[in-house]
């Protein structure tokens, strides 16, 4: 279902004309109201009147997450604090949290885009949406909540945690749509099985999963274990929260990014050069309708590519390939770039192992080492040592064939890797300890 036919099906020429108009308005406003942008534009030798085409966007400097931390908490706000009706922030695990503010118009726009996203995912009025994203400073819970209400669906504000109660509520309330991280959906299926409940027999028909990268192999696993259609949603708090882009129910092939509100670019993460459509690189986003804290050429660190080909669903907005990882989460092991999603693509195709793993990176005698810890299922764990060794060797060889690196593989007993009700912690990098 197309939620807003006026904007979602705009011809490319009209969409780009709208983008340029909104971009120029945004540039003029941040230049006048945000000292950080005014100074960074001056250093780049750019003034608002020089932005005459969409290509001129490339003349502007990037905005980094560190810029948000340097201007903590309100330095990047483009309106007085009395116009901000809500404040969200990141967890701040690597320093000061990144703070974002929303005006009333921003909140209304966010709810509209989330309703648009839910509709694209196949949800509609009459659905019961079980929202297991965390509420609070994290944008996921409230973003999905207001969008579900705007859609006209019944929303259950579960938030994260209390997994047994989550399962009971889904059973008793007849939940039809599940929103959470992909890793938590698998944990829900696992916990339900422990309670003697086949989660596939619930009324769930659509799952909308985001906040962490996941592979097509994990999608297949989720769809098999939960008996629903798994849809990828994309967002980040610095840009909006959830609802920046989403897969459509019809194609499940790329995330439609709502281009009437955001301008995407793909750059080479090393040089900053803008890459042609279709090439893999780092996603950069400029917001063109946000009032509270507009973002100009924000480097998301997410790795993807843009596809402008028409979609079978009828929407004209560009599609982003599902995120393959992050440029700042990328591991470099003896000169080889390694993303957790690449390791995952190997593991989920090996019979006998579970989709729960961690990558342990250490430095021994000035050389980087990688150990892949992966759970095996109950039946495999009870096998003879020789069988387990054969399985371990197979995984090691397949990773070597794919990435060209040698790693250690340690098979661990079921449920020994910590579960997360939010984003799964896939990488433990111990090199900084040395």
Secondary structure, 3 states (H helix, E strand, C coil): CCCCHHHHCCCHHHHHHHHHHHHHHHHHHHHHHCHHHHHHHHHHCCCHHHCCCHHHHHHCCCECHHHHHHCCCCCCCCCCHHHCCEEEECCCCCCCCCEEEECHHHHHHHHHHHHHHHHHCCCCCCCEEEECCCCCCCHHHHHHHHHHHHHCCEEEECCCCCHHHHHHHHHHHCCCEEEECHHHHHHHHHHHHHCCCCHHHCCCCEEEECCCCCCHHHHHHHHHHHCCEEEEEEEECCCCEEEEEEECCCCCCCEEECCCCEEEEEECCCCCCECCCCCCEEEEEEECCCCCCCCCCEEEEEEECEECCCCCCCCCCCEECCCCEECCCCEEECCEEECHHHHHHHHCCCCCEEEEEEEEEEEECCEEEEEEEEEECHHHHCCCHHHHHHHHHHHHHHHHHHHCCCCEEEEECCCCCCCCCCCCCCEEECHHHC
